[in-house]
Amino acid sequence: MRPPTEISVFLLSLLAPGVLYTMNNIPALQEPLVILGMGAVILGSVLLLLFLTVRHKAKVDPLFYVFAEFSFTCLVGLTNALEQDGFISGFMGFYIKMGEPHLTTAYALMMSYWEGIVHFILFLVIIHRMFSGKSYRSLGLLWAGSSIAHQIVHIPGVVIGKYGSNIRPAFWRNIPFFLAPFWAASLLFSRPREMQVITADKIAAEQKKSLLFRPIDLLLSLLLLGSMAFSVFRGFVVLDCSLDTCFTYIYQYEPYLKDPVGFPRVMMLVYLFYALPLLTVFIYGLKTPGCSWMLDWTIFVAGAMAQVIVVFSSRAVINICLNKRKNGKLHVDFPPPHSLFPPDPVVPYRSISAFPHSLHVPSPSRQTVACYRSQCAARCCTGAAGPALPHKPCLFYETCSCGTIQQQEKGKLDHTQATDW
C-alpha cells in the first residue's frame, strides 16, 4: 500500500535539514561554486525522487513537480529561520557565510518563516486536492501571487542593497525560483474557473444597481482609494521627497524604510509601480459589474498583499526589536519608530554638517534629542539608541544616563567635533 502523495512529499521535504547539516560539517562542500553545484545536484535528485514517487500515476499535472520541489525549499527556509532565532544550530552556518549572507536580515528571516509555514501547508493542501480530483486553481493563484511578490522584492533588494557588493554564486539559484511562479501562474490563469450557478435574472438585477447601492463594493472602493494614496505617499518617501511631511514621516514613523539592505525601498517601489495600477483596475472592476477577470486577479493580488503585509510588518518590528550581543552588551540595530514611545517632539536636521551636534526641543515633561553621532548613541538607557548614521538619527531622551547633559560636561558636543566626522 502506497502512502498518499502529499505524505510522500512531506517526508521527502524533511530531508532538507539533514542535507544542510551534512554540508555544514564537510569543509570540502563549503566553497561558493561548490555550494551552487551541490544545490543543483540536490534539487535534481529531489526531482528524480518525485518522479519515482508518482510513476505509477496515469497522469500527473506538471505543476505537481513545481509545488513538490518548492516544498523541499520551504523546509530549507524554515531551518534558516529557526537557526537565526537560536532554536537550532549547526545547519546554516556555511551557507550564510559562503552562500547568501542576506538571509540573516529581518526581511529574509520573516520570509523564511512565511515560506516554511504558510507556503509549505499550502503546497501540501494543493497536492492533496490535485490527486483527489478537486480544484486547486484558487489556492495555486494565491501561492503564485505570494511567491512572485517575494521574488520581485528579494532579488532586486539584494542587488541594490548593502549586500550587492557581496553576491556569491549561490545567490543565482534564485533565478529558477523567480521564473517558476510566473510559469505556474500563466498555466493557472489559462485554465477554466469553476463558477457558481446563479440565475440570469438575479445577475441582471444586481448589475443594474449603481455603485452607491452596493455598499460592500462601495466600501471596498474607498479602501482601495486609501491604499492607493498611502502607496503613492510611501513611494515618494523612499524616493527622497523633500517635502516636510515625507521627511518627518521617514524619521518618526517608518525609519526602517531607509534600511540600507534595500528590501523596504524596493517593496515601496513595487507598491508604487505595480500594485497601484492593479488597484486602479480593481476600482474599475468594482464600479463596472460583469468583470469576471476580477475573481482570479483578486485572489492573485490577495496572496501578494498578504505576504507583503505580514512579512514587511513583522520585519519592521524585528528590525526595531531584534537585539544583537556585541562585546557582551546589548546592541540595537536601528532606532524604533516614534509610535513606540511617548509623542515628544523631535526635529531632526536636514543637513548635518551645517548645524550643531543635536537639537533640543522642549516639551512640558522633558527634552528629546535627535542624535546623529555613534558615540552619543551607544547604549542609551532607554534602549532606543543604536549605531547612528547621517540619514538615521537615534532618538533618545535627554534624561538618559548617557545623554547629552553628561556629554556636554565632558566637552563632547563642541561644534568642531559635530561637523568633523
N, C-alpha and C positions, 0 to 999 in steps of 0.2 A: 504493500500500500504506500503510495507516494504522498508526502505531505503537501498541503496547499502551496501554491506558488508563492504567495506572499510570505509564508513561513520560511520557505527556502531562501527568498531574498533577504529576509530579516537575519537568518543565520549566516548567510554569506556576508552581509554587511558587518557582522560582529567580528570578522577577521581583520577589519581595518586597524583597531588598536594594537593587535598582535603584530601586524606588519610594521607599524610605526615603532613599536618597542624594539623589534629586531633591528631595524635600520639605525635606531638611535644608539645601539650597542655594538655596531660593526663600523669601525672608523673608515674602512675602505668604501663604504656606501654613502659617505657624507660629503663628498665633493660636489660642487654645484652642478656640473654636467652629468655626473653620475646620478644625482637626485632626479634630474629631469628624465634621464633614460630609464631609471627604475620606476618612475611614475608611469611612464608609457607602458612598460612591461607589465606592471601590476594591473593597470586598467584594462590592458589587452587580455590578461589572464582572467580577470573578473568577467569580461565579455564572453570569453570561451566557456567559463563555468555556467554562465547564464544560458548560453545556447544549449549546453548539455542538460540543463535543468528542464528546459521546455521542449526538448527534441521530440518528445512523444506527442506533443500537441499537434492537432491537424493544421491549425492556422494561428499564427502569433502576430499580433499587432506590432509593427516596428517600433512604436512608441514605448513598448514594454522595455526594450533594451535601454532606452534613454532614462526612463524612470528608475529602473533597477540599478543602472550604473551610477546615477545621481544618489541613490540610496546609500551606496558604499561611501561616496564622498561626504555625505551628511554625517556619518559616524566619524570621519576624519575631522570635520569641523567641530563636532561635539567634544571629541578628545582634546582638541586645542583649547576650547573654551574651559573645560574642566581643569586642564593643566594651568592655564593662565590664572584661574581663580584659586589655585592651590589645593584642589581636591585630589589630584593625582600628580605624579611626576615621572620623568624618565621616558616620555613618549615623543614630545615635540621639540626638544632642545636643539637637535641637529637641524631641523627644518626651519626653525625660527632664525638660527644663526646663518645658515648657508642657503636657505630657500626663499622664504618670504618674511622678512623682518617685520613688515607692517601688520602681521597677524597678531601682534601684541597690542595694537591700538584699541581704543574703546569701541570704535565702529566695527572693526573686524571681530572683536570679542562678542558683541551682541549679534552680529550676523552669523557667527558660528553657532550660537545658541538657537537662533531662528531656524537655520538650516537643519541643525541636529535634532530639533524637537518638532517644529511645525512642518517643515518640508518632509521630514522622514515619515511622520504619521500620515501626511497627505499622500506620499508615494505608496505606502502600504495599503491605504484605502483604495487608491486608484487601481492598483494591481489586483486587489480582491474583486473590485467591480468589473474590471476588464475580463477576468477569467470566469466571472459569474454571469456574463452576458448582460450586465447592466450598463447604463450610460455613465460615462465618467468625463464627458466633454466639459461640463462646467468646472469640475474640480481641476481638470487639466489646464483650463484657461486661467483659473485662479493661481495655480503654480507658475504658469508661464509669465503672467504679469509680475508676480513677486520676484522671480528669478531674473527677468530682464531688467527690472528696476535696480536690483542689486548689482548686476554686472556693469550697467552703464554708469554707475557711480564708483564701483570698486576699481575698475581698470583705469579710467582717466584720473581718479583720485590718487592712485599710486604714482602714476606717471608725472603729474604736475605737482604733487606734494613733496614733502621733505624726503620721502623715501625714493623719489625718482632718480636720485643720483646713486642709488644702491640697489638697482634692479638686478636680480640674479636670474640665471636661465630658467629656474623652476617657475618663475612668475608667468612665463609664456604658456604654461599648461592651462592657464585660464582661457585661452583663445577658444578651444573647442567647447568649453563650458559657457562661453559667451554666445557662440553660434547655435548650439543645440536648442536652447529655448525658443529662438526665433523660428527654427525649422519646425519644432513641435507646435508652436502657436499657429503657423501657417497651415499645418495639417488639421489642427482642431477647428480653425475658422472655416476651412473648406468643407467640413462635414456638416450634414443637416442637423438642425437643432430640434429637439423634441418640444413641441408646442402644446400648450393647454388647449383643450377643446372648449371653445366659447362660442355661443350662438352669434350669428351675424347681426341680429337686431341689437344685442347688448353692446357689441363692438361699435356699431354705428351711433348708438345713443351716447356712448362715452366719448367718442371722437368729436361729437358736435359741441361738447362743452368747451368753453374758453378756459384759459389757464386760471383765471380768477375763481372759477367754480370747481377747480380741482385742488383742494387745499394741500394735499400731500405733494403734488407736483410743484405747487407754488412755493411751499416751504423748502423743498429741495433746490429749487431755482435760486432762492435767496441765499441759501447756504453755499451754493456753488459760486455765486457772485462774491460773497465774503471771502471764500477761499481764493478766488482769483485775485482779489485786491491784496490780500495778505501775501500771496505768492509773488506778485509784482513788487511789493514793498521789500520783501526779503531778498529778491533778486537784485534790486537796486543797492541794498545794504552790502551784499557781498561783492558788488561791482564798485565799491568805494565811492558811493554817492556822497557828495559834500554837504548835503542838507543837514541842518542841526538835528532834525528828528532821526535821521539814519545814524548819525554819529552817536547820539545819546542811546539809541536802541542797541547798537552793537556792543557798547561798553557796559551798559547797565542791565540788559535783559538777556541777550544771547551772545556773550563774548566768545563762545565756542565756534561761532560762525567764522571766526578768524583763525581757527586752529590751523597751524602750518601743515598738518597731514594732508589737507586738501579735500577730504571727503565732504565736509559741510558745504564748502563753496560749490563743488560740483553738484551736490544734491539740490541746492537752491537754484542753480542754473538749469538743471533738469526740470524743476518745477516751472521755471520761467519760460523755457523754450519748448517744452514738450507737454507738460501737464496742463499748462494754461490754454493752449489751443484745444486740447481734448475736453477740458471743462467748458469751453465756449460752445463746442459742438454738442455737448450734453445738454446745455441750456436750450439750444435749438431743438433737440430731440424731445425735451420735456414740453416745450411750447407747441410743437407740431406733432399731434398724435399720429400713430401709424408707422413710426420709425422702428422697424423690427430689429435693426442692427444695434439698437441701444441695449438689448438684452445681453448680447455677447460682450460688447465693449465695456459695459459697466462692470461685469464680472472680472474682466481682464484688468481694468484700471483699479478695481477694488483690491485685487491681490497686490498690485504695485503700491497702492496707498497704505494698505495695512502693514506691509513690510517696512515702508519708509517711516511711517509714524512710530511704530513700535521700536524699530532699531534706532532711528535717529533720536527719539525722545529718551530712550534708555541710554544711548550713547552719550547724550548731553549730561545726564545725571552722573553717569560713570566718570566722564571726563572731569566733572567737578569734584566728585567724592572719592575717586579711586586714589588711594594713597600709596606711595612707594616708601620703602625704607632706604634712606640714604645716609650713610655714615652713622647708622644706629639711631637716627632721629626721624621723626615724621616729616614727610616732604609731600606737598600737594602739587599736582601737575599744573593746575590752572585756576585762576580766581573764580569763585562762584558767581552766578548771576545775582543781580540786585534783589530779585524776588525772594532769595533765601534769607535775607537779613532785613532788619527794620529799615523803612524807607527814608534814610537820612540822605540829604542831597549830596551829590558828588559831581564836580565839574572837572573832567579831565581836560588836558591841553591838546590842541591840535598839533602844534609844533613844539616838540620837547626841548630842542636846543635853544629856543628863543625865550624860554620862561624859566623861572626858578624851579627848584627841585620838586616841590609839591604845592598843591593849592589847598588852603584851608577854607572850608565853607561852614560857617557857624550855623547851628541849629539849636532849638530850645534845650536839648538834652546833652549833646556832645558835639564833637567835631569829627568829620570824616576826611580822610586823606586819600588822594589818588596818587599813588607812588609808582614811579617808573624805574626805580633802581633796584637791582637784585640784592644789594647789600641791605637795603631797608625792608625788603620783602621777606627776608629769611625768618622762618619760624615765628610768625606773628601769633600772639596768644589767642586770637580769635579763630585761628585755624583757617583763615580766609586767604592768606597770602601764599604766593608761590613764586617761582622764578619770573621776574618781570622783564619785558621787552618793551621797546618804544611803542609798539602798537598793542600792547597788552598790559594795561595798568593793573596793579594789585591794589585792591581796596581794603582798607582796614581802619579801625578807629584809633584816634589819637591817644586814647587812654590805654592803648596796648602797652605791655611792659617793654616791648621792643620798638615802640612807636617813635614819632618824630620829636617828642619833647626831649627824650634822653639823647637822641642823635644830635639835636641842636646844641645841647650842652657840651657834647663831645666835639663840636665843630665839624660835623659831617655834612652839614647842609649848606655850605657856602656855595655861592653861585658858580665859582670856578669848577668845583667838582661836579656840580649839577650839569654843566654843559660839556664837560671833558670826559666822555665815556663812550 
